[in-house]
């Protein structure tokens, strides 16, 4: 359980801190690099894909609680969950997290 906590903190804490300080729009300036072109496309894709990522996280957590009798990372499931959103993806929460981080960065 301790290792799971460390992994979750290592993944989520930097993202949460980075959103508010220095802020999503300041990284290019801090690093001295040019912003990516076509920012409007990245924002439009983010508006579409972030809700999809949130959906995958929510549905996979519900599936783990209902069918697996546990939760992700901290309280391991007692049963293997093979239905719901797990038919679409082997690890939907990681898929959703990486998708959301990618779109927050664009």
PDB file as gemmi writes it, atoms N, CA and C in Angstrom:
CRYST1    1.000    1.000    1.000  90.00  90.00  90.00 P 1                      
ATOM      1  N   UNK A   1       0.831  -1.197   0.000  1.00  0.00           N  
ATOM      2  CA  UNK A   1       0.000   0.000   0.000  1.00  0.00           C  
ATOM      3  C   UNK A   1       0.873   1.257   0.000  1.00  0.00           C  
ATOM      4  N   UNK A   2       1.989   1.221   0.671  1.00  0.00           N  
ATOM      5  CA  UNK A   2       2.868   2.386   0.720  1.00  0.00           C  
ATOM      6  C   UNK A   2       3.414   2.714  -0.659  1.00  0.00           C  
ATOM      7  N   UNK A   3       3.801   1.686  -1.414  1.00  0.00           N  
ATOM      8  CA  UNK A   3       4.312   1.910  -2.760  1.00  0.00           C  
ATOM      9  C   UNK A   3       3.239   2.525  -3.662  1.00  0.00           C  
ATOM     10  N   UNK A   4       2.013   2.057  -3.536  1.00  0.00           N  
ATOM     11  CA  UNK A   4       0.919   2.631  -4.320  1.00  0.00           C  
ATOM     12  C   UNK A   4       0.719   4.106  -3.978  1.00  0.00           C  
ATOM     13  N   UNK A   5       0.787   4.428  -2.704  1.00  0.00           N  
ATOM     14  CA  UNK A   5       0.638   5.820  -2.272  1.00  0.00           C  
ATOM     15  C   UNK A   5       1.737   6.688  -2.874  1.00  0.00           C  
ATOM     16  N   UNK A   6       2.967   6.198  -2.847  1.00  0.00           N  
ATOM     17  CA  UNK A   6       4.091   6.968  -3.390  1.00  0.00           C  
ATOM     18  C   UNK A   6       3.918   7.190  -4.889  1.00  0.00           C  
ATOM     19  N   UNK A   7       3.482   6.168  -5.611  1.00  0.00           N  
ATOM     20  CA  UNK A   7       3.276   6.298  -7.059  1.00  0.00           C  
ATOM     21  C   UNK A   7       2.187   7.310  -7.358  1.00  0.00           C  
ATOM     22  N   UNK A   8       1.082   7.237  -6.643  1.00  0.00           N  
ATOM     23  CA  UNK A   8      -0.018   8.175  -6.879  1.00  0.00           C  
ATOM     24  C   UNK A   8       0.422   9.596  -6.561  1.00  0.00           C  
ATOM     25  N   UNK A   9       1.132   9.782  -5.463  1.00  0.00           N  
ATOM     26  CA  UNK A   9       1.617  11.118  -5.104  1.00  0.00           C  
ATOM     27  C   UNK A   9       2.608  11.611  -6.146  1.00  0.00           C  
ATOM     28  N   UNK A  10       3.473  10.722  -6.629  1.00  0.00           N  
ATOM     29  CA  UNK A  10       4.460  11.125  -7.635  1.00  0.00           C  
ATOM     30  C   UNK A  10       3.814  11.477  -8.967  1.00  0.00           C  
ATOM     31  N   UNK A  11       2.664  10.895  -9.280  1.00  0.00           N  
ATOM     32  CA  UNK A  11       1.977  11.208 -10.534  1.00  0.00           C  
ATOM     33  C   UNK A  11       1.082  12.442 -10.421  1.00  0.00           C  
ATOM     34  N   UNK A  12       0.287  12.503  -9.377  1.00  0.00           N  
ATOM     35  CA  UNK A  12      -0.741  13.530  -9.297  1.00  0.00           C  
ATOM     36  C   UNK A  12      -0.276  14.836  -8.664  1.00  0.00           C  
ATOM     37  N   UNK A  13       0.568  14.765  -7.673  1.00  0.00           N  
ATOM     38  CA  UNK A  13       0.978  15.975  -6.974  1.00  0.00           C  
ATOM     39  C   UNK A  13       1.695  16.968  -7.881  1.00  0.00           C  
ATOM     40  N   UNK A  14       2.663  16.557  -8.699  1.00  0.00           N  
ATOM     41  CA  UNK A  14       3.297  17.539  -9.592  1.00  0.00           C  
ATOM     42  C   UNK A  14       2.328  18.161 -10.588  1.00  0.00           C  
ATOM     43  N   UNK A  15       1.383  17.368 -11.064  1.00  0.00           N  
ATOM     44  CA  UNK A  15       0.394  17.907 -12.012  1.00  0.00           C  
ATOM     45  C   UNK A  15      -0.470  18.959 -11.322  1.00  0.00           C  
ATOM     46  N   UNK A  16      -0.961  18.652 -10.137  1.00  0.00           N  
ATOM     47  CA  UNK A  16      -1.810  19.608  -9.418  1.00  0.00           C  
ATOM     48  C   UNK A  16      -1.055  20.882  -9.065  1.00  0.00           C  
ATOM     49  N   UNK A  17       0.171  20.741  -8.610  1.00  0.00           N  
ATOM     50  CA  UNK A  17       0.963  21.925  -8.282  1.00  0.00           C  
ATOM     51  C   UNK A  17       1.239  22.737  -9.537  1.00  0.00           C  
ATOM     52  N   UNK A  18       1.586  22.060 -10.631  1.00  0.00           N  
ATOM     53  CA  UNK A  18       1.910  22.745 -11.886  1.00  0.00           C  
ATOM     54  C   UNK A  18       0.747  23.488 -12.498  1.00  0.00           C  
ATOM     55  N   UNK A  19      -0.475  23.028 -12.249  1.00  0.00           N  
ATOM     56  CA  UNK A  19      -1.652  23.726 -12.775  1.00  0.00           C  
ATOM     57  C   UNK A  19      -1.770  25.108 -12.139  1.00  0.00           C  
ATOM     58  N   UNK A  20      -1.490  25.188 -10.845  1.00  0.00           N  
ATOM     59  CA  UNK A  20      -1.685  26.448 -10.134  1.00  0.00           C  
ATOM     60  C   UNK A  20      -0.420  27.285 -10.008  1.00  0.00           C  
ATOM     61  N   UNK A  21       0.731  26.647  -9.855  1.00  0.00           N  
ATOM     62  CA  UNK A  21       1.981  27.389  -9.751  1.00  0.00           C  
ATOM     63  C   UNK A  21       3.057  26.660 -10.533  1.00  0.00           C  
ATOM     64  N   UNK A  22       3.642  27.168 -11.508  1.00  0.00           N  
ATOM     65  CA  UNK A  22       3.585  28.528 -12.024  1.00  0.00           C  
ATOM     66  C   UNK A  22       2.381  28.787 -12.924  1.00  0.00           C  
ATOM     67  N   UNK A  23       1.626  27.770 -13.248  1.00  0.00           N  
ATOM     68  CA  UNK A  23       0.453  27.942 -14.109  1.00  0.00           C  
ATOM     69  C   UNK A  23       0.699  27.301 -15.459  1.00  0.00           C  
ATOM     70  N   UNK A  24      -0.366  26.831 -16.057  1.00  0.00           N  
ATOM     71  CA  UNK A  24      -0.238  26.101 -17.316  1.00  0.00           C  
ATOM     72  C   UNK A  24       0.320  26.947 -18.449  1.00  0.00           C  
ATOM     73  N   UNK A  25       0.114  28.242 -18.413  1.00  0.00           N  
ATOM     74  CA  UNK A  25       0.555  29.089 -19.526  1.00  0.00           C  
ATOM     75  C   UNK A  25       1.967  29.631 -19.348  1.00  0.00           C  
ATOM     76  N   UNK A  26       2.637  29.311 -18.275  1.00  0.00           N  
ATOM     77  CA  UNK A  26       3.950  29.892 -17.983  1.00  0.00           C  
ATOM     78  C   UNK A  26       5.131  28.974 -18.263  1.00  0.00           C  
ATOM     79  N   UNK A  27       4.914  27.704 -18.547  1.00  0.00           N  
ATOM     80  CA  UNK A  27       6.031  26.770 -18.698  1.00  0.00           C  
ATOM     81  C   UNK A  27       6.936  27.106 -19.874  1.00  0.00           C  
ATOM     82  N   UNK A  28       6.366  27.475 -21.011  1.00  0.00           N  
ATOM     83  CA  UNK A  28       7.191  27.818 -22.169  1.00  0.00           C  
ATOM     84  C   UNK A  28       8.108  28.990 -21.847  1.00  0.00           C  
ATOM     85  N   UNK A  29       7.559  29.988 -21.203  1.00  0.00           N  
ATOM     86  CA  UNK A  29       8.339  31.169 -20.836  1.00  0.00           C  
ATOM     87  C   UNK A  29       9.449  30.815 -19.848  1.00  0.00           C  
ATOM     88  N   UNK A  30       9.156  29.986 -18.854  1.00  0.00           N  
ATOM     89  CA  UNK A  30      10.153  29.590 -17.862  1.00  0.00           C  
ATOM     90  C   UNK A  30      11.294  28.785 -18.487  1.00  0.00           C  
ATOM     91  N   UNK A  31      10.961  27.945 -19.447  1.00  0.00           N  
ATOM     92  CA  UNK A  31      11.973  27.104 -20.082  1.00  0.00           C  
ATOM     93  C   UNK A  31      12.671  27.795 -21.240  1.00  0.00           C  
ATOM     94  N   UNK A  32      12.152  28.950 -21.659  1.00  0.00           N  
ATOM     95  CA  UNK A  32      12.758  29.689 -22.750  1.00  0.00           C  
ATOM     96  C   UNK A  32      12.575  29.039 -24.104  1.00  0.00           C  
ATOM     97  N   UNK A  33      11.443  28.385 -24.294  1.00  0.00           N  
ATOM     98  CA  UNK A  33      11.162  27.751 -25.584  1.00  0.00           C  
ATOM     99  C   UNK A  33       9.906  28.353 -26.188  1.00  0.00           C  
ATOM    100  N   UNK A  34       9.741  28.133 -27.484  1.00  0.00           N  
ATOM    101  CA  UNK A  34       8.552  28.641 -28.158  1.00  0.00           C  
ATOM    102  C   UNK A  34       7.366  27.734 -27.867  1.00  0.00           C  
ATOM    103  N   UNK A  35       6.192  28.326 -27.822  1.00  0.00           N  
ATOM    104  CA  UNK A  35       4.976  27.544 -27.655  1.00  0.00           C  
ATOM    105  C   UNK A  35       4.727  26.729 -28.911  1.00  0.00           C  
ATOM    106  N   UNK A  36       4.009  25.628 -28.740  1.00  0.00           N  
ATOM    107  CA  UNK A  36       3.645  24.820 -29.894  1.00  0.00           C  
ATOM    108  C   UNK A  36       2.664  25.586 -30.767  1.00  0.00           C  
ATOM    109  N   UNK A  37       2.743  25.398 -32.080  1.00  0.00           N  
ATOM    110  CA  UNK A  37       1.782  26.069 -32.957  1.00  0.00           C  
ATOM    111  C   UNK A  37       0.400  25.427 -32.837  1.00  0.00           C  
ATOM    112  N   UNK A  38      -0.558  26.107 -33.365  1.00  0.00           N  
ATOM    113  CA  UNK A  38      -1.946  25.602 -33.410  1.00  0.00           C  
ATOM    114  C   UNK A  38      -2.511  25.347 -32.018  1.00  0.00           C  
ATOM    115  N   UNK A  39      -2.349  26.302 -31.115  1.00  0.00           N  
ATOM    116  CA  UNK A  39      -2.847  26.159 -29.744  1.00  0.00           C  
ATOM    117  C   UNK A  39      -4.359  25.939 -29.702  1.00  0.00           C  
ATOM    118  N   UNK A  40      -5.077  26.554 -30.622  1.00  0.00           N  
ATOM    119  CA  UNK A  40      -6.536  26.406 -30.626  1.00  0.00           C  
ATOM    120  C   UNK A  40      -6.947  24.954 -30.869  1.00  0.00           C  
ATOM    121  N   UNK A  41      -6.184  24.242 -31.688  1.00  0.00           N  
ATOM    122  CA  UNK A  41      -6.496  22.833 -31.942  1.00  0.00           C  
ATOM    123  C   UNK A  41      -6.294  22.014 -30.669  1.00  0.00           C  
ATOM    124  N   UNK A  42      -5.210  22.283 -29.947  1.00  0.00           N  
ATOM    125  CA  UNK A  42      -4.964  21.579 -28.692  1.00  0.00           C  
ATOM    126  C   UNK A  42      -6.046  21.836 -27.662  1.00  0.00           C  
ATOM    127  N   UNK A  43      -6.498  23.067 -27.591  1.00  0.00           N  
ATOM    128  CA  UNK A  43      -7.574  23.401 -26.648  1.00  0.00           C  
ATOM    129  C   UNK A  43      -8.873  22.707 -27.053  1.00  0.00           C  
ATOM    130  N   UNK A  44      -9.176  22.719 -28.342  1.00  0.00           N  
ATOM    131  CA  UNK A  44     -10.400  22.066 -28.819  1.00  0.00           C  
ATOM    132  C   UNK A  44     -10.360  20.564 -28.550  1.00  0.00           C  
ATOM    133  N   UNK A  45      -9.220  19.943 -28.805  1.00  0.00           N  
ATOM    134  CA  UNK A  45      -9.099  18.508 -28.514  1.00  0.00           C  
ATOM    135  C   UNK A  45      -9.185  18.238 -27.016  1.00  0.00           C  
ATOM    136  N   UNK A  46      -8.612  19.132 -26.212  1.00  0.00           N  
ATOM    137  CA  UNK A  46      -8.706  18.978 -24.769  1.00  0.00           C  
ATOM    138  C   UNK A  46     -10.138  19.052 -24.268  1.00  0.00           C  
ATOM    139  N   UNK A  47     -10.913  19.945 -24.834  1.00  0.00           N  
ATOM    140  CA  UNK A  47     -12.327  20.073 -24.446  1.00  0.00           C  
ATOM    141  C   UNK A  47     -13.080  18.785 -24.772  1.00  0.00           C  
ATOM    142  N   UNK A  48     -12.671  18.124 -25.837  1.00  0.00           N  
ATOM    143  CA  UNK A  48     -13.328  16.872 -26.222  1.00  0.00           C  
ATOM    144  C   UNK A  48     -12.811  15.704 -25.376  1.00  0.00           C  
ATOM    145  N   UNK A  49     -11.489  15.605 -25.213  1.00  0.00           N  
ATOM    146  CA  UNK A  49     -10.912  14.403 -24.630  1.00  0.00           C  
ATOM    147  C   UNK A  49     -10.822  14.393 -23.107  1.00  0.00           C  
ATOM    148  N   UNK A  50     -10.767  15.529 -22.453  1.00  0.00           N  
ATOM    149  CA  UNK A  50     -10.712  15.523 -20.985  1.00  0.00           C  
ATOM    150  C   UNK A  50     -11.983  14.912 -20.383  1.00  0.00           C  
ATOM    151  N   UNK A  51     -13.179  15.238 -20.868  1.00  0.00           N  
ATOM    152  CA  UNK A  51     -14.354  14.536 -20.331  1.00  0.00           C  
ATOM    153  C   UNK A  51     -14.324  13.030 -20.586  1.00  0.00           C  
ATOM    154  N   UNK A  52     -13.736  12.607 -21.704  1.00  0.00           N  
ATOM    155  CA  UNK A  52     -13.609  11.175 -21.965  1.00  0.00           C  
ATOM    156  C   UNK A  52     -12.686  10.539 -20.929  1.00  0.00           C  
ATOM    157  N   UNK A  53     -11.590  11.211 -20.613  1.00  0.00           N  
ATOM    158  CA  UNK A  53     -10.682  10.711 -19.582  1.00  0.00           C  
ATOM    159  C   UNK A  53     -11.345  10.632 -18.223  1.00  0.00           C  
ATOM    160  N   UNK A  54     -12.092  11.653 -17.876  1.00  0.00           N  
ATOM    161  CA  UNK A  54     -12.814  11.652 -16.598  1.00  0.00           C  
ATOM    162  C   UNK A  54     -13.824  10.507 -16.567  1.00  0.00           C  
ATOM    163  N   UNK A  55     -14.488  10.264 -17.694  1.00  0.00           N  
ATOM    164  CA  UNK A  55     -15.439   9.155 -17.795  1.00  0.00           C  
ATOM    165  C   UNK A  55     -14.737   7.820 -17.547  1.00  0.00           C  
ATOM    166  N   UNK A  56     -13.576   7.600 -18.194  1.00  0.00           N  
ATOM    167  CA  UNK A  56     -12.858   6.343 -18.004  1.00  0.00           C  
ATOM    168  C   UNK A  56     -12.454   6.147 -16.550  1.00  0.00           C  
ATOM    169  N   UNK A  57     -11.980   7.186 -15.895  1.00  0.00           N  
ATOM    170  CA  UNK A  57     -11.591   7.069 -14.482  1.00  0.00           C  
ATOM    171  C   UNK A  57     -12.807   6.745 -13.620  1.00  0.00           C  
ATOM    172  N   UNK A  58     -13.901   7.447 -13.835  1.00  0.00           N  
ATOM    173  CA  UNK A  58     -15.102   7.237 -13.018  1.00  0.00           C  
ATOM    174  C   UNK A  58     -15.677   5.835 -13.222  1.00  0.00           C  
ATOM    175  N   UNK A  59     -15.820   5.419 -14.470  1.00  0.00           N  
ATOM    176  CA  UNK A  59     -16.417   4.114 -14.744  1.00  0.00           C  
ATOM    177  C   UNK A  59     -15.524   2.978 -14.264  1.00  0.00           C  
ATOM    178  N   UNK A  60     -14.217   3.117 -14.435  1.00  0.00           N  
ATOM    179  CA  UNK A  60     -13.334   2.045 -13.969  1.00  0.00           C  
ATOM    180  C   UNK A  60     -13.333   1.960 -12.443  1.00  0.00           C  
ATOM    181  N   UNK A  61     -13.408   3.087 -11.753  1.00  0.00           N  
ATOM    182  CA  UNK A  61     -13.502   3.043 -10.289  1.00  0.00           C  
ATOM    183  C   UNK A  61     -14.812   2.408  -9.839  1.00  0.00           C  
ATOM    184  N   UNK A  62     -15.902   2.738 -10.508  1.00  0.00           N  
ATOM    185  CA  UNK A  62     -17.187   2.110 -10.162  1.00  0.00           C  
ATOM    186  C   UNK A  62     -17.136   0.605 -10.403  1.00  0.00           C  
ATOM    187  N   UNK A  63     -16.536   0.187 -11.510  1.00  0.00           N  
ATOM    188  CA  UNK A  63     -16.426  -1.242 -11.801  1.00  0.00           C  
ATOM    189  C   UNK A  63     -15.590  -1.951 -10.741  1.00  0.00           C  
ATOM    190  N   UNK A  64     -14.494  -1.339 -10.322  1.00  0.00           N  
ATOM    191  CA  UNK A  64     -13.657  -1.950  -9.289  1.00  0.00           C  
ATOM    192  C   UNK A  64     -14.397  -2.060  -7.961  1.00  0.00           C  
ATOM    193  N   UNK A  65     -15.195  -1.058  -7.633  1.00  0.00           N  
ATOM    194  CA  UNK A  65     -15.932  -1.103  -6.366  1.00  0.00           C  
ATOM    195  C   UNK A  65     -17.073  -2.115  -6.423  1.00  0.00           C  
ATOM    196  N   UNK A  66     -17.832  -2.130  -7.536  1.00  0.00           N  
ATOM    197  CA  UNK A  66     -18.997  -2.996  -7.629  1.00  0.00           C  
ATOM    198  C   UNK A  66     -18.626  -4.458  -7.891  1.00  0.00           C  
ATOM    199  N   UNK A  67     -17.848  -4.693  -8.914  1.00  0.00           N  
ATOM    200  CA  UNK A  67     -17.559  -6.060  -9.323  1.00  0.00           C  
ATOM    201  C   UNK A  67     -16.306  -6.621  -8.657  1.00  0.00           C  
ATOM    202  N   UNK A  68     -15.335  -5.774  -8.387  1.00  0.00           N  
ATOM    203  CA  UNK A  68     -14.081  -6.245  -7.807  1.00  0.00           C  
ATOM    204  C   UNK A  68     -14.038  -6.201  -6.299  1.00  0.00           C  
ATOM    205  N   UNK A  69     -14.990  -5.500  -5.680  1.00  0.00           N  
ATOM    206  CA  UNK A  69     -15.050  -5.352  -4.223  1.00  0.00           C  
ATOM    207  C   UNK A  69     -13.746  -4.776  -3.661  1.00  0.00           C  
ATOM    208  N   UNK A  70     -13.298  -3.687  -4.254  1.00  0.00           N  
ATOM    209  CA  UNK A  70     -12.091  -3.007  -3.800  1.00  0.00           C  
ATOM    210  C   UNK A  70     -11.956  -1.694  -4.551  1.00  0.00           C  
ATOM    211  N   UNK A  71     -10.784  -1.095  -4.480  1.00  0.00           N  
ATOM    212  CA  UNK A  71     -10.519   0.157  -5.188  1.00  0.00           C  
ATOM    213  C   UNK A  71      -9.149   0.094  -5.817  1.00  0.00           C  
ATOM    214  N   UNK A  72      -8.915   0.999  -6.729  1.00  0.00           N  
ATOM    215  CA  UNK A  72      -7.628   1.039  -7.411  1.00  0.00           C  
ATOM    216  C   UNK A  72      -6.529   1.472  -6.446  1.00  0.00           C  
ATOM    217  N   UNK A  73      -5.397   0.839  -6.525  1.00  0.00           N  
ATOM    218  CA  UNK A  73      -4.166   1.195  -5.846  1.00  0.00           C  
ATOM    219  C   UNK A  73      -4.174   0.915  -4.340  1.00  0.00           C  
ATOM    220  N   UNK A  74      -5.115   1.416  -3.604  1.00  0.00           N  
ATOM    221  CA  UNK A  74      -5.008   1.357  -2.149  1.00  0.00           C  
ATOM    222  C   UNK A  74      -5.666   0.134  -1.530  1.00  0.00           C  
ATOM    223  N   UNK A  75      -6.843  -0.223  -1.972  1.00  0.00           N  
ATOM    224  CA  UNK A  75      -7.536  -1.407  -1.473  1.00  0.00           C  
ATOM    225  C   UNK A  75      -7.715  -2.350  -2.653  1.00  0.00           C  
ATOM    226  N   UNK A  76      -6.826  -3.292  -2.768  1.00  0.00           N  
ATOM    227  CA  UNK A  76      -6.829  -4.162  -3.932  1.00  0.00           C  
ATOM    228  C   UNK A  76      -8.126  -4.951  -4.008  1.00  0.00           C  
ATOM    229  N   UNK A  77      -8.536  -5.235  -5.227  1.00  0.00           N  
ATOM    230  CA  UNK A  77      -9.814  -5.907  -5.440  1.00  0.00           C  
ATOM    231  C   UNK A  77      -9.719  -7.381  -5.039  1.00  0.00           C  
ATOM    232  N   UNK A  78     -10.852  -7.924  -4.629  1.00  0.00           N  
ATOM    233  CA  UNK A  78     -10.931  -9.333  -4.262  1.00  0.00           C  
ATOM    234  C   UNK A  78     -11.267 -10.195  -5.469  1.00  0.00           C  
ATOM    235  N   UNK A  79     -11.878  -9.604  -6.490  1.00  0.00           N  
ATOM    236  CA  UNK A  79     -12.243 -10.310  -7.717  1.00  0.00           C  
ATOM    237  C   UNK A  79     -11.636  -9.592  -8.913  1.00  0.00           C  
ATOM    238  N   UNK A  80     -11.374 -10.362  -9.950  1.00  0.00           N  
ATOM    239  CA  UNK A  80     -10.875  -9.782 -11.192  1.00  0.00           C  
ATOM    240  C   UNK A  80     -12.044  -9.148 -11.936  1.00  0.00           C  
ATOM    241  N   UNK A  81     -11.854  -7.922 -12.378  1.00  0.00           N  
ATOM    242  CA  UNK A  81     -12.895  -7.217 -13.131  1.00  0.00           C  
ATOM    243  C   UNK A  81     -12.548  -7.337 -14.611  1.00  0.00           C  
ATOM    244  N   UNK A  82     -13.436  -7.972 -15.354  1.00  0.00           N  
ATOM    245  CA  UNK A  82     -13.179  -8.147 -16.782  1.00  0.00           C  
ATOM    246  C   UNK A  82     -14.275  -7.538 -17.642  1.00  0.00           C  
ATOM    247  N   UNK A  83     -15.256  -6.955 -17.038  1.00  0.00           N  
ATOM    248  CA  UNK A  83     -16.351  -6.354 -17.792  1.00  0.00           C  
ATOM    249  C   UNK A  83     -16.243  -4.847 -17.822  1.00  0.00           C  
ATOM    250  N   UNK A  84     -17.348  -4.209 -18.050  1.00  0.00           N  
ATOM    251  CA  UNK A  84     -17.446  -2.756 -18.079  1.00  0.00           C  
ATOM    252  C   UNK A  84     -16.432  -2.157 -19.046  1.00  0.00           C  
ATOM    253  N   UNK A  85     -15.716  -1.163 -18.588  1.00  0.00           N  
ATOM    254  CA  UNK A  85     -14.768  -0.447 -19.429  1.00  0.00           C  
ATOM    255  C   UNK A  85     -13.475  -1.253 -19.626  1.00  0.00           C  
ATOM    256  N   UNK A  86     -13.265  -2.277 -18.830  1.00  0.00           N  
ATOM    257  CA  UNK A  86     -12.069  -3.100 -18.971  1.00  0.00           C  
ATOM    258  C   UNK A  86     -12.098  -3.956 -20.233  1.00  0.00           C  
ATOM    259  N   UNK A  87     -13.242  -4.045 -20.892  1.00  0.00           N  
ATOM    260  CA  UNK A  87     -13.303  -4.711 -22.200  1.00  0.00           C  
ATOM    261  C   UNK A  87     -12.680  -3.832 -23.281  1.00  0.00           C  
ATOM    262  N   UNK A  88     -12.675  -2.526 -23.054  1.00  0.00           N  
ATOM    263  CA  UNK A  88     -12.131  -1.585 -24.030  1.00  0.00           C  
ATOM    264  C   UNK A  88     -10.648  -1.322 -23.840  1.00  0.00           C  
ATOM    265  N   UNK A  89     -10.179  -1.416 -22.616  1.00  0.00           N  
ATOM    266  CA  UNK A  89      -8.792  -1.058 -22.309  1.00  0.00           C  
ATOM    267  C   UNK A  89      -8.296  -1.908 -21.147  1.00  0.00           C  
ATOM    268  N   UNK A  90      -7.047  -2.287 -21.191  1.00  0.00           N  
ATOM    269  CA  UNK A  90      -6.488  -3.094 -20.117  1.00  0.00           C  
ATOM    270  C   UNK A  90      -6.351  -2.291 -18.829  1.00  0.00           C  
ATOM    271  N   UNK A  91      -5.976  -1.031 -18.948  1.00  0.00           N  
ATOM    272  CA  UNK A  91      -5.832  -0.171 -17.777  1.00  0.00           C  
ATOM    273  C   UNK A  91      -6.454   1.188 -18.087  1.00  0.00           C  
ATOM    274  N   UNK A  92      -7.761   1.311 -17.959  1.00  0.00           N  
ATOM    275  CA  UNK A  92      -8.435   2.542 -18.373  1.00  0.00           C  
ATOM    276  C   UNK A  92      -8.065   3.769 -17.554  1.00  0.00           C  
ATOM    277  N   UNK A  93      -7.699   3.601 -16.285  1.00  0.00           N  
ATOM    278  CA  UNK A  93      -7.351   4.776 -15.492  1.00  0.00           C  
ATOM    279  C   UNK A  93      -6.025   5.382 -15.935  1.00  0.00           C  
ATOM    280  N   UNK A  94      -5.048   4.552 -16.230  1.00  0.00           N  
ATOM    281  CA  UNK A  94      -3.776   5.080 -16.738  1.00  0.00           C  
ATOM    282  C   UNK A  94      -3.973   5.716 -18.107  1.00  0.00           C  
ATOM    283  N   UNK A  95      -4.765   5.073 -18.936  1.00  0.00           N  
ATOM    284  CA  UNK A  95      -5.099   5.623 -20.247  1.00  0.00           C  
ATOM    285  C   UNK A  95      -5.734   7.003 -20.099  1.00  0.00           C  
ATOM    286  N   UNK A  96      -6.689   7.122 -19.190  1.00  0.00           N  
ATOM    287  CA  UNK A  96      -7.378   8.397 -18.976  1.00  0.00           C  
ATOM    288  C   UNK A  96      -6.438   9.439 -18.397  1.00  0.00           C  
ATOM    289  N   UNK A  97      -5.610   9.046 -17.449  1.00  0.00           N  
ATOM    290  CA  UNK A  97      -4.685   9.988 -16.822  1.00  0.00           C  
ATOM    291  C   UNK A  97      -3.698  10.539 -17.847  1.00  0.00           C  
ATOM    292  N   UNK A  98      -3.110   9.660 -18.651  1.00  0.00           N  
ATOM    293  CA  UNK A  98      -2.141  10.119 -19.651  1.00  0.00           C  
ATOM    294  C   UNK A  98      -2.816  10.999 -20.703  1.00  0.00           C  
ATOM    295  N   UNK A  99      -4.028  10.670 -21.071  1.00  0.00           N  
ATOM    296  CA  UNK A  99      -4.767  11.489 -22.035  1.00  0.00           C  
ATOM    297  C   UNK A  99      -5.020  12.884 -21.457  1.00  0.00           C  
ATOM    298  N   UNK A 100      -5.453  12.940 -20.210  1.00  0.00           N  
ATOM    299  CA  UNK A 100      -5.746  14.232 -19.586  1.00  0.00           C  
ATOM    300  C   UNK A 100      -4.477  15.067 -19.413  1.00  0.00           C  
ATOM    301  N   UNK A 101      -3.387  14.441 -18.987  1.00  0.00           N  
ATOM    302  CA  UNK A 101      -2.133  15.174 -18.819  1.00  0.00           C  
ATOM    303  C   UNK A 101      -1.650  15.702 -20.162  1.00  0.00           C  
ATOM    304  N   UNK A 102      -1.759  14.894 -21.201  1.00  0.00           N  
ATOM    305  CA  UNK A 102      -1.327  15.313 -22.529  1.00  0.00           C  
ATOM    306  C   UNK A 102      -2.119  16.530 -22.994  1.00  0.00           C  
ATOM    307  N   UNK A 103      -3.426  16.529 -22.750  1.00  0.00           N  
ATOM    308  CA  UNK A 103      -4.237  17.655 -23.199  1.00  0.00           C  
ATOM    309  C   UNK A 103      -4.095  18.874 -22.296  1.00  0.00           C  
ATOM    310  N   UNK A 104      -3.806  18.687 -21.039  1.00  0.00           N  
ATOM    311  CA  UNK A 104      -3.518  19.831 -20.188  1.00  0.00           C  
ATOM    312  C   UNK A 104      -2.220  20.493 -20.616  1.00  0.00           C  
ATOM    313  N   UNK A 105      -1.278  19.708 -21.110  1.00  0.00           N  
ATOM    314  CA  UNK A 105       0.001  20.256 -21.547  1.00  0.00           C  
ATOM    315  C   UNK A 105      -0.087  20.992 -22.865  1.00  0.00           C  
ATOM    316  N   UNK A 106      -1.103  20.701 -23.670  1.00  0.00           N  
ATOM    317  CA  UNK A 106      -1.174  21.348 -24.992  1.00  0.00           C  
ATOM    318  C   UNK A 106      -1.850  22.702 -24.933  1.00  0.00           C  
TER     319      UNK A 106                                                      
END                                                                             
